[in-house]
Amino acid sequence: MAMSLGWHIILACFGVAFPTMIFVVHRRGIVRNDPVALGLARRWAKVSAVLFAIGAVSGTVLSFEMGLLWPGLMGPFGDVLGLPFAFEGLSFFVEAIFLGIYLYGWDRMPPRRHLMMLIPMAIAGVVGTFCVVAVNAWMNNPTGFTFVPATGTTPAQVTDVNPWRAMFNDGVWLQFAHMWVGAFMLVGFVVAGVYAAGMLKGRRDAHHRLGFTVPFVFASVASVLQPVIGHLLGLRLAETQPSKLAAFELATTTESPAPLRLGGLLIDGEVRWAFDIPRLGSIIARNSFTKGVQGLDTIPLEDQPPVNITHVAFQVMVAIGSLLLVAAVAFWFARWRGHDFTGNRWFLRFAVVAGPLAVVALECGWVATEVGRQPWTVWQVLRTEDAASMSSGLWWSYAVAFVVYVGMTVGAFIVLRSMARRWRAGDEELPAPYGPPAARPDERSRR
């Protein structure tokens, strides 16, 4: 499940953020009669179609894995989680329909009506992601049901189900906002990095400048907003999941005020190789100069998460996010002062690396969230050992899934590289399988 989610989440980010970026460049092309922007929108739409097709496969695998790998979760809690999963499926179909209309609507629909096809497509991507995040947020903030523990021969039961309350649980809005903004960071830096790589190779035409600037603007805004949302989300942990916060901060004992502990590992019950900044931990984690962070020594050992994995993943996420924030602010400050960093090869090299760094930050964020909740699948209700399947045949299914994901990764790389080469060679009209024939020039002029 970790492999599948870690792979699929990157494609989910493109489903959330890419349609908005395509809308911006397409609208610019219509309003300003800019052929460069229109060409960029057309290319990005085809890339989006490839990623959507691959995401459909990985999403289908995930839907099967929910039932196969987590019978202890989906059995008793299926009625609780069914609503967001149903909405996610509907959102997927809506997104697919309008993506198809948008792809095949070039030169066949009035320009502004064609542009509007991106709006339901973008909304559907956001709604689908919200539904999936709502399930994860519910695991962290379980509500909307009554859990009756097992007694004697009577198995545990889930009663008084309120799926709407479960879907719109106490933590869903901040967790979704964190994911939504993170998607724009990832996609913005990844797409900008592609054009930064082209600029490093001497392609400094209007196409590459616009292709870099638009996603970099989105990534810059997201990198500024993300620490604020993350801070608000983290403030809830002291009350809702103190063991996760203790692992984040590597707090072995309760300290008031708590230091900010940079680096370090917990080895044989002792923190080693850490650098402490006094009081800053309380300020960041509790919004207070005096409130402490509950220590791991107050939490039973069997209820503690894997501390080192949680701590390292959290700090890597924060470190990369801070680095990207500084880079984005520095770029726009320098541009405001009249210096264009897109002519600086060192900055372009960093922009190329920023995309993979954003991916690592997003993956580490999910590792911190999921591993930090352990040993619970549903916080304080269902332990992971009771939720997961114990079938001996799972290793075979894992091997098959691994081969499928490797194949999709290689296939996506080959297809996208082939498309890029043909575009550079001047072949703009890439054929689409089962698509309608391209409109003739006389038909385009009539429209």
KASUL-V200554 format. One record per residue. N is the residue number from 1. RES is the residue in one letter. PSI is psi in whole degrees, 0 to 359 (999 if undefined). NEAR is the number of other C-alpha atoms within 10 Angstrom. D_LAST is the distance of its C-alpha to the last C-alpha in Angstrom with 1 decimal. Layout:
# KASUL-V200554
n: {N	N}
res: {RES	RES}
psi: {PSI	PSI}
near: {NEAR	NEAR}
d_last: {D_LAST	D_LAST}
This chain:
# KASUL-V200554
n: {1	2	3	4	5	6	7	8	9	10	11	12	13	14	15	16	17	18	19	20	21	22	23	24	25	26	27	28	29	30	31	32	33	34	35	36	37	38	39	40	41	42	43	44	45	46	47	48	49	50	51	52	53	54	55	56	57	58	59	60	61	62	63	64	65	66	67	68	69	70	71	72	73	74	75	76	77	78	79	80	81	82	83	84	85	86	87	88	89	90	91	92	93	94	95	96	97	98	99	100	101	102	103	104	105	106	107	108	109	110	111	112	113	114	115	116	117	118	119	120	121	122	123	124	125	126	127	128	129	130	131	132	133	134	135	136	137	138	139	140	141	142	143	144	145	146	147	148	149	150	151	152	153	154	155	156	157	158	159	160	161	162	163	164	165	166	167	168	169	170	171	172	173	174	175	176	177	178	179	180	181	182	183	184	185	186	187	188	189	190	191	192	193	194	195	196	197	198	199	200	201	202	203	204	205	206	207	208	209	210	211	212	213	214	215	216	217	218	219	220	221	222	223	224	225	226	227	228	229	230	231	232	233	234	235	236	237	238	239	240	241	242	243	244	245	246	247	248	249	250	251	252	253	254	255	256	257	258	259	260	261	262	263	264	265	266	267	268	269	270	271	272	273	274	275	276	277	278	279	280	281	282	283	284	285	286	287	288	289	290	291	292	293	294	295	296	297	298	299	300	301	302	303	304	305	306	307	308	309	310	311	312	313	314	315	316	317	318	319	320	321	322	323	324	325	326	327	328	329	330	331	332	333	334	335	336	337	338	339	340	341	342	343	344	345	346	347	348	349	350	351	352	353	354	355	356	357	358	359	360	361	362	363	364	365	366	367	368	369	370	371	372	373	374	375	376	377	378	379	380	381	382	383	384	385	386	387	388	389	390	391	392	393	394	395	396	397	398	399	400	401	402	403	404	405	406	407	408	409	410	411	412	413	414	415	416	417	418	419	420	421	422	423	424	425	426	427	428	429	430	431	432	433	434	435	436	437	438	439	440	441	442	443	444	445	446	447}
res: {M	A	M	S	L	G	W	H	I	I	L	A	C	F	G	V	A	F	P	T	M	I	F	V	V	H	R	R	G	I	V	R	N	D	P	V	A	L	G	L	A	R	R	W	A	K	V	S	A	V	L	F	A	I	G	A	V	S	G	T	V	L	S	F	E	M	G	L	L	W	P	G	L	M	G	P	F	G	D	V	L	G	L	P	F	A	F	E	G	L	S	F	F	V	E	A	I	F	L	G	I	Y	L	Y	G	W	D	R	M	P	P	R	R	H	L	M	M	L	I	P	M	A	I	A	G	V	V	G	T	F	C	V	V	A	V	N	A	W	M	N	N	P	T	G	F	T	F	V	P	A	T	G	T	T	P	A	Q	V	T	D	V	N	P	W	R	A	M	F	N	D	G	V	W	L	Q	F	A	H	M	W	V	G	A	F	M	L	V	G	F	V	V	A	G	V	Y	A	A	G	M	L	K	G	R	R	D	A	H	H	R	L	G	F	T	V	P	F	V	F	A	S	V	A	S	V	L	Q	P	V	I	G	H	L	L	G	L	R	L	A	E	T	Q	P	S	K	L	A	A	F	E	L	A	T	T	T	E	S	P	A	P	L	R	L	G	G	L	L	I	D	G	E	V	R	W	A	F	D	I	P	R	L	G	S	I	I	A	R	N	S	F	T	K	G	V	Q	G	L	D	T	I	P	L	E	D	Q	P	P	V	N	I	T	H	V	A	F	Q	V	M	V	A	I	G	S	L	L	L	V	A	A	V	A	F	W	F	A	R	W	R	G	H	D	F	T	G	N	R	W	F	L	R	F	A	V	V	A	G	P	L	A	V	V	A	L	E	C	G	W	V	A	T	E	V	G	R	Q	P	W	T	V	W	Q	V	L	R	T	E	D	A	A	S	M	S	S	G	L	W	W	S	Y	A	V	A	F	V	V	Y	V	G	M	T	V	G	A	F	I	V	L	R	S	M	A	R	R	W	R	A	G	D	E	E	L	P	A	P	Y	G	P	P	A	A	R	P	D	E	R	S	R	R}
psi: {321	317	315	314	317	328	314	330	331	316	325	323	319	323	330	312	327	318	325	319	321	319	318	311	325	316	320	319	323	311	317	2	49	106	332	314	319	319	322	317	319	318	314	326	321	323	318	323	319	313	324	318	317	321	329	322	311	326	324	319	317	321	322	323	328	319	321	321	340	58	328	341	307	335	293	333	12	320	331	321	355	324	306	326	324	315	325	320	318	320	322	315	319	316	318	319	311	335	318	316	318	317	313	3	354	126	11	351	155	138	315	324	321	317	322	342	340	336	306	329	315	318	318	321	320	316	317	317	320	318	318	316	327	322	316	320	324	322	327	335	68	131	173	22	168	127	121	110	160	141	117	240	356	122	163	146	151	119	177	49	129	89	329	319	323	318	316	61	177	336	2	321	315	320	321	317	320	317	319	312	321	326	318	326	310	306	319	312	324	311	318	324	326	316	333	322	320	321	326	332	10	3	86	35	178	327	313	324	315	320	332	316	313	306	330	328	312	315	324	313	317	322	335	320	328	316	326	313	317	321	314	321	320	333	336	341	327	328	324	320	73	331	323	317	320	323	319	313	358	46	101	330	161	121	133	112	159	141	161	119	111	130	200	155	152	111	120	40	3	143	125	150	35	149	120	135	111	143	336	331	318	321	316	314	333	358	40	152	346	332	141	175	126	132	159	336	346	356	128	143	322	348	5	142	169	104	312	319	315	314	313	317	317	315	326	317	312	319	314	317	320	319	315	324	312	318	317	315	318	321	311	329	316	322	323	328	4	12	125	108	347	349	359	120	326	320	318	323	318	321	325	318	335	326	303	326	319	323	314	318	317	316	318	325	318	325	314	319	313	313	325	340	345	151	27	134	313	116	121	14	309	120	152	323	336	342	327	151	145	19	138	347	4	330	327	318	326	318	318	314	321	316	320	315	323	317	318	323	312	317	317	317	315	315	313	322	319	317	317	318	317	325	317	333	357	5	93	329	76	132	144	134	133	14	161	155	153	144	143	156	322	327	321	318	324	327	999}
near: {14	10	11	17	16	16	18	20	21	18	21	22	24	22	28	26	24	23	23	20	23	25	19	15	24	27	20	17	19	15	10	10	12	14	14	19	23	18	16	18	23	20	18	19	21	17	17	20	16	14	18	21	14	18	21	16	14	21	22	10	18	17	12	11	15	14	16	16	18	20	18	20	21	18	12	16	18	16	15	25	25	15	17	24	18	12	16	21	15	15	22	20	14	19	26	19	14	20	23	16	16	21	17	17	20	16	17	16	15	12	16	12	11	18	19	14	21	23	15	17	26	23	18	24	25	21	19	26	23	25	24	17	22	26	23	22	25	23	23	23	20	22	20	20	17	13	17	12	12	10	8	7	6	9	10	13	12	16	15	10	17	16	19	14	15	24	28	18	20	17	21	22	16	16	20	21	18	22	24	20	22	25	27	29	34	29	27	30	30	25	22	29	25	17	24	29	20	18	20	18	9	9	14	16	12	11	15	19	17	18	23	25	17	17	28	24	19	21	29	22	17	22	28	19	17	22	16	12	17	16	15	18	17	20	15	15	17	17	10	15	17	21	28	27	26	28	26	24	27	28	25	20	15	16	17	15	19	29	23	21	21	17	17	18	18	17	10	7	10	10	15	12	11	14	12	15	12	13	19	18	26	21	18	17	25	22	14	15	15	15	18	22	27	23	20	24	15	14	14	9	9	8	15	21	21	16	25	17	17	28	27	22	24	22	20	20	22	17	14	19	23	16	13	24	22	14	18	21	15	13	19	16	13	13	13	10	9	9	13	13	15	19	12	11	14	12	16	21	15	16	27	22	17	23	23	15	22	26	24	17	24	26	20	23	22	20	21	25	19	20	20	28	27	23	19	22	23	21	18	16	12	16	18	18	14	14	19	18	16	12	9	7	8	13	10	10	12	14	10	11	17	14	12	14	19	12	12	16	13	10	13	17	12	12	12	15	12	11	18	16	11	14	14	9	9	9	11	14	11	11	10	12	6	6	10	10	9	16	12	10	9	8	11	14	8	8	10}
d_last: {48.5	48.8	47.2	44.4	43.6	44.0	41.5	39.0	39.1	37.3	34.3	34.5	34.2	30.9	29.7	30.7	29.7	27.0	24.1	25.0	25.1	21.7	20.4	22.1	20.7	17.1	17.4	19.1	16.2	13.8	16.5	18.1	15.2	17.5	16.6	19.9	19.3	16.0	17.9	20.7	18.9	17.5	21.1	22.8	20.7	22.1	25.5	25.3	24.7	27.8	29.9	28.8	29.8	33.2	33.7	33.3	36.3	38.4	37.7	38.8	42.0	42.7	42.5	45.1	47.2	47.6	49.4	51.2	52.4	53.1	54.8	57.1	54.1	51.7	54.6	56.0	53.0	50.2	50.0	49.8	46.9	45.0	42.7	41.0	40.7	39.0	36.5	35.9	35.1	32.6	30.9	30.6	28.8	26.4	25.7	25.2	22.7	20.4	20.9	19.7	16.6	15.9	16.8	14.7	11.7	10.7	7.4	7.3	7.2	6.4	8.6	11.6	11.8	11.7	14.4	16.4	17.1	19.5	21.7	23.1	23.4	25.5	27.5	28.4	29.6	31.7	33.1	34.0	35.8	37.6	38.9	40.4	41.9	43.3	45.3	46.7	47.4	49.3	51.4	52.4	52.8	53.7	53.6	52.7	55.5	59.3	60.8	64.1	66.0	67.8	71.3	73.6	72.0	69.1	66.0	63.9	61.5	58.4	58.5	57.0	53.5	50.9	47.7	45.9	48.7	48.6	44.9	45.1	48.4	50.0	48.5	45.0	43.2	44.8	44.5	40.8	40.2	42.2	40.1	36.7	37.6	39.1	35.8	34.0	37.0	36.9	33.2	33.1	36.0	35.2	31.6	33.0	35.8	33.6	32.2	35.7	36.9	34.4	35.5	39.1	38.2	37.0	33.3	32.9	29.4	26.9	25.4	28.9	29.8	26.8	27.3	30.9	30.6	28.2	30.2	33.5	32.8	32.4	35.5	37.5	37.0	37.8	40.9	42.2	41.6	42.9	46.6	46.7	45.3	47.6	50.6	50.0	49.6	52.8	54.8	54.8	56.4	59.9	60.0	57.8	58.4	61.4	62.0	58.5	59.0	62.4	60.9	58.2	60.9	63.5	65.9	69.0	70.9	70.0	70.0	69.8	68.2	66.3	65.4	62.1	62.9	60.9	61.1	64.0	64.8	67.1	69.8	72.8	72.1	72.1	69.2	69.3	67.4	65.8	65.5	66.1	64.9	67.1	65.6	62.0	61.6	62.6	60.3	57.2	58.0	59.7	58.7	62.4	65.1	67.6	66.0	66.5	64.6	66.3	67.9	67.7	71.4	70.8	68.6	70.2	69.6	68.0	65.4	64.4	61.2	61.3	61.9	61.3	57.9	56.8	58.1	56.8	53.3	53.2	54.4	52.1	49.1	50.4	51.3	47.9	46.1	48.4	47.8	44.0	44.4	46.6	44.3	41.3	43.3	44.8	41.5	40.1	43.4	43.7	40.2	41.2	44.2	42.2	42.7	39.8	41.0	38.0	40.1	43.1	43.5	45.8	43.2	40.5	43.0	43.6	39.9	39.7	42.7	41.4	39.0	41.8	44.0	41.6	41.5	45.3	45.5	43.4	45.4	48.7	47.6	47.2	50.5	52.3	50.9	51.7	54.9	56.1	56.0	58.4	60.5	58.5	55.3	55.3	57.2	60.8	60.0	59.3	60.6	58.6	61.4	61.2	57.4	56.9	57.5	60.6	59.7	61.2	58.2	55.7	56.3	54.9	51.7	51.5	51.8	49.1	46.7	47.6	46.7	43.4	42.5	43.6	41.6	38.4	39.1	39.6	36.6	34.3	35.8	35.3	31.7	30.7	32.8	31.2	27.7	28.8	30.5	27.5	25.3	28.0	28.1	24.4	23.1	20.0	18.6	21.5	21.6	21.7	24.3	23.1	19.5	16.7	16.1	13.7	10.3	11.0	10.0	8.9	6.5	5.2	5.4	3.8	0.0}
